Amino acid sequence: MKKNKLLTTLAILSIALFAGCRNDDYVAIDGGPCPIVVSTTPVSGATLVGRSKVTSETASAQAIRTKLVTAKFNKKMDSKTITSSSFTVTGTTAIAGTVTYSDADSTATFTAADKLPDNTTFTARVTTSVKDPIGNALQQDYVWVFSTGTTILPVVIATSPINLATGVALNKVVTATFSVAMDQSTITGSTFTLTKAGVAVAGSVSTTGAVSSFTPTLALSPLTVYTAKMTMAAKNMDGSAIAKDTTWTFTTADVVPKVITTDPTKAATLVPLNKTVSAIFSVAMNASTITTSTFTLKNGAVSVVGVVAYAGTTATFNPNNDLLSNTVYTATVKAGVKNTNGTALAKDTVWTFTTATVLAPTILFTDPVDQDQSVTLSQNVSATFSEAMNNTTITTSTFTIMEGLNPVLGVISFSGNTASFNPNSDFVAGKTYTAKVTNAVKNAGGTNMLNDYVWSFTIPTTVVAPFVDLGFAARFGILAGVGVSNAAGASVINNLDVGIYPGARSSITGFPPATIVNGNSYAADDGGATNAMLNQAKLDLVAAYLFVEGATSPAPATVSGDQGGKTLAPGIYKSTSTLLIQNGDLTLDAQGNPNAVFVFQVASAFTTVGGAGGSIILSGGAQAKNIYWQTGSSATIGTYTNFYGNVLALQSITMGAYANAVGRMLAQNGSVVMTSTNTISKP
């Protein structure tokens, strides 16, 4: 009994190893998994099939069990392809029976016309004519054996590569899958062999469960026929040998060389004038085929004179003289170059690039600008150049910040043509700093800046709230997760877009009568670049929401309840529950600083109530674009209220009838609802 359990366990393991579609890199034509058989009844290698282990089992129940053979697939299959021709059971002769298929559990069932004979070994087979609904077929016949007797001889039920396979990869590991788990000590380099033209191929042999593998020591030769053989010395765990030697052949692929990388890359710009042009191949090449005739560089129709060399897998063209400034060059590696087996490139490889200008680079603008007196403590300092720069020349030695004679320590980073200095610690309020980029910095062509560039900025004594970067979300007057609606009236969105992500266009309703002036509407199912843009906008909204929610400098002032009738200075205001503007208007006073930022952190709902108050009033130069209302649930902009600022809601936003907003309604997960005749204008 223990022996039978071991056979069953090893057989299940053999099926699990064989079922993987990855062994030969098969991929279904729909991009999904290939159809495979994932389990069978009886399992492969099963013995004593039909023998009752329960004394109370009736004869009729035993008869039913010994008439059914099943194969379960990993996906739904085309029932028309599962027939008595594609699913067979054979003993000493073919077994008569009917085949059915259940879509509910993706299982095919062979029902024998009569009870299977005792003491007989049976072979069940599902052929490659079995397909899924879109035509993906089994990659090879699935075969398993079972016995109504007590012993079963092992057989090789699958090989990889399959017999007569072509185009086999040169790094292929050859495998043989048996019907049952095998005794690995019987499968060695003499039992499992691989030969080429009768000569043994060196390699290592291993066996796990029912799968034996031959791993060649060296890569196989291209366009070569190999013969794999498993001899009768291979035995299962009971000591039973395979009935006969199993032999199969396959042919390896040729390796057509190709250029996989070039330097400069295709369409590169600002290439240095002293550039050595190179091409890297996919395989080792015949160096004698790579010459100034097969690797050329031209300026229009004029050939560049240079020296061609080859080493490893890289060919180089080194011009005798510097290239011309701001000029398009064409490099060509011709199909005449060949690999070491004599196989040529399939076609010419051609690419162009443009050399750099010799004009000195300049700094177009900085952030902060020169003499800026409203810089935040955590500001990064950046300089944007007129062209692409050699980033290795921009370091903390060539890009510096000083407070008097005291250097500021920091890290340099790059984005496009912009270099940024990120201080290790915040600036100090009330201090003036001087930034400098020296003329030691160079553009991508190696030309230095003509002069040092110096600018200064001051940190105000009164700490200001941080700048909030909305990213792509800034282009939207409305950005919602699941729905945008205009219930009634001619609502208007001015100079901003309307977007929904991941919601569909069908969830944008009420347009018209609502209109978008100098803007457009976008939905996730528009597809293509629109989908990518909306995804980035949503990511930027989430990042901005989290930034506002977690802002701690300057220290937040705690607020609660109704803010109507109050006047607030710039800063961060935090409510641990809900927040209201109801009995009177809320005035936001920038105190003469047009860059002043107001941040409201509301843990729960945020509501303005129309009527006697509930509106926002700006004074002292305050601007709606610098006001942020972060709410941990939903926001309601009350009827007839005038509202300023950017609402960043975790859930939904509702605008009451005739409410007007200069700002943005940005809802991460819920909807934005305009009740009636609302206006949203760009701040």
Secondary structure as the mmCIF struct_conf table of DSSP 4:
data_model
#
loop_
_struct_conf.conf_type_id
_struct_conf.id
_struct_conf.beg_label_comp_id
_struct_conf.beg_label_asym_id
_struct_conf.beg_label_seq_id
_struct_conf.end_label_comp_id
_struct_conf.end_label_asym_id
_struct_conf.end_label_seq_id
HELX_RH_AL_P HELX_RH_AL_P1 LYS A 2 ALA A 19
HELX_RH_3T_P HELX_RH_3T_P1 CYS A 21 ASP A 24
TURN_TY1_P TURN_TY1_P1 ASP A 25 ASP A 25
TURN_TY1_P TURN_TY1_P2 ILE A 29 ASP A 30
BEND BEND1 GLY A 31 GLY A 32
HELX_LH_PP_P HELX_LH_PP_P1 PRO A 33 PRO A 35
STRN STRN1 VAL A 37 THR A 41
BEND BEND2 PRO A 42 PRO A 42
HELX_LH_PP_P HELX_LH_PP_P2 VAL A 43 VAL A 43
TURN_TY1_P TURN_TY1_P3 SER A 44 GLY A 45
STRN STRN2 ALA A 46 ALA A 46
BEND BEND3 LEU A 48 LEU A 48
TURN_TY1_P TURN_TY1_P4 VAL A 49 GLY A 50
BEND BEND4 LYS A 53 VAL A 54
TURN_TY1_P TURN_TY1_P5 THR A 55 SER A 56
HELX_RH_AL_P HELX_RH_AL_P2 ALA A 59 ARG A 65
TURN_TY1_P TURN_TY1_P6 THR A 66 LYS A 67
STRN STRN3 LEU A 68 PHE A 73
BEND BEND5 ASN A 74 LYS A 75
HELX_RH_3T_P HELX_RH_3T_P2 SER A 79 THR A 81
BEND BEND6 THR A 83 THR A 83
TURN_TY1_P TURN_TY1_P7 SER A 84 SER A 86
STRN STRN4 PHE A 87 THR A 90
BEND BEND7 GLY A 91 THR A 93
STRN STRN5 ALA A 94 ALA A 94
HELX_LH_PP_P HELX_LH_PP_P3 ILE A 95 ALA A 96
STRN STRN6 GLY A 97 SER A 102
TURN_TY1_P TURN_TY1_P8 ASP A 103 SER A 106
STRN STRN7 THR A 107 ALA A 112
BEND BEND8 ALA A 113 ASP A 114
HELX_LH_PP_P HELX_LH_PP_P4 LYS A 115 PRO A 117
BEND BEND9 ASP A 118 ASN A 119
STRN STRN8 THR A 121 VAL A 126
TURN_TY1_P TURN_TY1_P9 THR A 128 SER A 129
STRN STRN9 LYS A 131 LYS A 131
TURN_TY1_P TURN_TY1_P10 PRO A 133 ILE A 134
BEND BEND10 GLY A 135 GLY A 135
HELX_LH_PP_P HELX_LH_PP_P5 ASN A 136 ASN A 136
STRN STRN10 ALA A 137 ALA A 137
HELX_LH_PP_P HELX_LH_PP_P6 LEU A 138 LEU A 138
BEND BEND11 GLN A 139 GLN A 140
STRN STRN11 TYR A 142 SER A 147
BEND BEND12 THR A 148 THR A 150
STRN STRN12 VAL A 156 SER A 160
BEND BEND13 PRO A 161 PRO A 161
HELX_LH_PP_P HELX_LH_PP_P7 ILE A 162 ILE A 162
TURN_TY1_P TURN_TY1_P11 ASN A 163 LEU A 164
STRN STRN13 ALA A 165 VAL A 168
TURN_TY1_P TURN_TY1_P12 LEU A 170 ASN A 171
HELX_LH_PP_P HELX_LH_PP_P8 LYS A 172 VAL A 173
STRN STRN14 VAL A 174 PHE A 178
BEND BEND14 SER A 179 VAL A 180
STRN STRN15 MET A 182 MET A 182
HELX_RH_3T_P HELX_RH_3T_P3 GLN A 184 THR A 186
BEND BEND15 THR A 188 THR A 188
TURN_TY1_P TURN_TY1_P13 GLY A 189 THR A 191
STRN STRN16 PHE A 192 LYS A 196
TURN_TY1_P TURN_TY1_P14 ALA A 197 GLY A 198
STRN STRN17 VAL A 199 ALA A 200
HELX_LH_PP_P HELX_LH_PP_P9 VAL A 201 ALA A 202
STRN STRN18 GLY A 203 THR A 208
TURN_TY1_P TURN_TY1_P15 GLY A 209 ALA A 210
STRN STRN19 VAL A 211 PRO A 216
BEND BEND16 THR A 217 LEU A 218
HELX_LH_PP_P HELX_LH_PP_P10 ALA A 219 SER A 221
TURN_TY1_P TURN_TY1_P16 PRO A 222 LEU A 223
STRN STRN20 VAL A 225 MET A 230
TURN_TY1_P TURN_TY1_P17 MET A 232 ALA A 233
STRN STRN21 LYS A 235 ASN A 236
TURN_TY1_P TURN_TY1_P18 MET A 237 ASP A 238
BEND BEND17 GLY A 239 GLY A 239
HELX_LH_PP_P HELX_LH_PP_P11 SER A 240 SER A 240
STRN STRN22 ALA A 241 ALA A 241
HELX_LH_PP_P HELX_LH_PP_P12 ILE A 242 ILE A 242
BEND BEND18 ALA A 243 LYS A 244
STRN STRN23 THR A 246 THR A 252
HELX_LH_PP_P HELX_LH_PP_P13 ALA A 253 ASP A 254
STRN STRN24 VAL A 259 ASP A 263
BEND BEND19 PRO A 264 PRO A 264
HELX_LH_PP_P HELX_LH_PP_P14 THR A 265 THR A 265
TURN_TY1_P TURN_TY1_P19 LYS A 266 ALA A 267
STRN STRN25 ALA A 268 VAL A 271
TURN_TY1_P TURN_TY1_P20 LEU A 273 ASN A 274
HELX_LH_PP_P HELX_LH_PP_P15 LYS A 275 THR A 276
STRN STRN26 VAL A 277 PHE A 281
BEND BEND20 SER A 282 VAL A 283
STRN STRN27 MET A 285 MET A 285
HELX_RH_3T_P HELX_RH_3T_P4 ALA A 287 THR A 289
BEND BEND21 THR A 291 THR A 291
TURN_TY1_P TURN_TY1_P21 THR A 292 THR A 294
STRN STRN28 PHE A 295 ASN A 299
TURN_TY1_P TURN_TY1_P22 GLY A 300 ALA A 301
STRN STRN29 VAL A 302 SER A 303
HELX_LH_PP_P HELX_LH_PP_P16 VAL A 304 VAL A 305
STRN STRN30 GLY A 306 ALA A 311
TURN_TY1_P TURN_TY1_P23 GLY A 312 THR A 313
STRN STRN31 THR A 314 PRO A 319
BEND BEND22 ASN A 320 ASN A 321
HELX_LH_PP_P HELX_LH_PP_P17 ASP A 322 LEU A 324
TURN_TY1_P TURN_TY1_P24 SER A 325 ASN A 326
STRN STRN32 VAL A 328 VAL A 333
TURN_TY1_P TURN_TY1_P25 ALA A 335 GLY A 336
STRN STRN33 LYS A 338 ASN A 339
TURN_TY1_P TURN_TY1_P26 THR A 340 ASN A 341
BEND BEND23 GLY A 342 GLY A 342
HELX_LH_PP_P HELX_LH_PP_P18 THR A 343 THR A 343
STRN STRN34 ALA A 344 ALA A 344
HELX_LH_PP_P HELX_LH_PP_P19 LEU A 345 LEU A 345
BEND BEND24 ALA A 346 LYS A 347
STRN STRN35 THR A 349 THR A 355
HELX_LH_PP_P HELX_LH_PP_P20 ALA A 356 THR A 357
BEND BEND25 LEU A 359 LEU A 359
HELX_LH_PP_P HELX_LH_PP_P21 ALA A 360 PRO A 361
STRN STRN36 ILE A 363 ASP A 367
BEND BEND26 PRO A 368 PRO A 368
HELX_LH_PP_P HELX_LH_PP_P22 VAL A 369 VAL A 369
TURN_TY1_P TURN_TY1_P27 ASP A 370 GLN A 371
STRN STRN37 ASP A 372 ASP A 372
TURN_TY1_P TURN_TY1_P28 LEU A 377 SER A 378
HELX_LH_PP_P HELX_LH_PP_P23 GLN A 379 ASN A 380
STRN STRN38 VAL A 381 PHE A 385
BEND BEND27 SER A 386 GLU A 387
STRN STRN39 MET A 389 MET A 389
HELX_RH_3T_P HELX_RH_3T_P5 ASN A 391 THR A 393
BEND BEND28 THR A 395 THR A 395
TURN_TY1_P TURN_TY1_P29 THR A 396 THR A 398
STRN STRN40 PHE A 399 GLU A 403
TURN_TY1_P TURN_TY1_P30 GLY A 404 LEU A 405
STRN STRN41 ASN A 406 PRO A 407
HELX_LH_PP_P HELX_LH_PP_P24 VAL A 408 LEU A 409
STRN STRN42 GLY A 410 SER A 415
TURN_TY1_P TURN_TY1_P31 GLY A 416 ASN A 417
STRN STRN43 THR A 418 PRO A 423
BEND BEND29 ASN A 424 SER A 425
TURN_TY1_P TURN_TY1_P32 ALA A 429 GLY A 430
STRN STRN44 THR A 432 VAL A 437
TURN_TY1_P TURN_TY1_P33 ASN A 439 ALA A 440
STRN STRN45 LYS A 442 ASN A 443
TURN_TY1_P TURN_TY1_P34 ALA A 444 GLY A 445
BEND BEND30 GLY A 446 GLY A 446
HELX_LH_PP_P HELX_LH_PP_P25 THR A 447 THR A 447
STRN STRN46 ASN A 448 ASN A 448
HELX_LH_PP_P HELX_LH_PP_P26 MET A 449 MET A 449
BEND BEND31 LEU A 450 ASN A 451
STRN STRN47 TYR A 453 THR A 458
BEND BEND32 THR A 461 THR A 462
HELX_LH_PP_P HELX_LH_PP_P27 ALA A 465 PHE A 467
HELX_RH_3T_P HELX_RH_3T_P6 GLY A 471 ARG A 475
STRN STRN48 PHE A 476 ALA A 480
BEND BEND33 GLY A 481 VAL A 482
STRN STRN49 GLY A 483 ASN A 486
BEND BEND34 ALA A 488 GLY A 489
STRN STRN50 VAL A 492 ASN A 494
BEND BEND35 ASN A 495 LEU A 496
STRN STRN51 ASP A 497 ILE A 500
BEND BEND36 TYR A 501 GLY A 503
HELX_RH_3T_P HELX_RH_3T_P7 ARG A 505 SER A 507
STRN STRN52 ILE A 508 THR A 509
TURN_TY1_P TURN_TY1_P35 PHE A 511 PRO A 513
BEND BEND37 ALA A 514 ALA A 514
STRN STRN53 THR A 515 VAL A 517
BEND BEND38 ASN A 518 ASN A 518
STRN STRN54 SER A 521 ALA A 523
HELX_RH_3T_P HELX_RH_3T_P8 ALA A 524 ASP A 526
HELX_RH_AL_P HELX_RH_AL_P3 GLY A 528 GLY A 550
BEND BEND39 SER A 553 PRO A 554
HELX_LH_PP_P HELX_LH_PP_P28 ALA A 555 PRO A 556
STRN STRN55 ALA A 557 THR A 558
STRN STRN56 GLY A 561 ASP A 562
TURN_TY1_P TURN_TY1_P36 GLY A 564 GLY A 565
STRN STRN57 THR A 567 LEU A 568
BEND BEND40 PRO A 570 PRO A 570
STRN STRN58 GLY A 571 SER A 575
BEND BEND41 THR A 576 SER A 577
STRN STRN59 LEU A 579 ILE A 581
BEND BEND42 ASN A 583 GLY A 584
HELX_LH_PP_P HELX_LH_PP_P29 ASP A 585 ASP A 585
STRN STRN60 LEU A 586 ASP A 589
TURN_TY1_P TURN_TY1_P37 GLN A 591 GLY A 592
TURN_TY1_P TURN_TY1_P38 PRO A 594 ASN A 595
STRN STRN61 PHE A 598 VAL A 602
BEND BEND43 ALA A 603 SER A 604
STRN STRN62 PHE A 606 THR A 608
BEND BEND44 GLY A 611 ALA A 612
STRN STRN63 ILE A 616 SER A 619
TURN_TY1_P TURN_TY1_P39 GLY A 620 GLY A 621
HELX_RH_3T_P HELX_RH_3T_P9 ALA A 624 ASN A 626
STRN STRN64 ILE A 627 THR A 631
BEND BEND45 GLY A 632 SER A 633
STRN STRN65 ALA A 635 ILE A 637
TURN_TY1_P TURN_TY1_P40 THR A 639 TYR A 640
STRN STRN66 ASN A 642 ALA A 649
BEND BEND46 LEU A 650 GLN A 651
STRN STRN67 ILE A 653 MET A 655
TURN_TY1_P TURN_TY1_P41 ALA A 657 TYR A 658
STRN STRN68 ASN A 660 ALA A 667
BEND BEND47 GLN A 668 GLY A 670
STRN STRN69 SER A 671 MET A 674
BEND BEND48 SER A 676 THR A 677
STRN STRN70 THR A 679 SER A 681
#
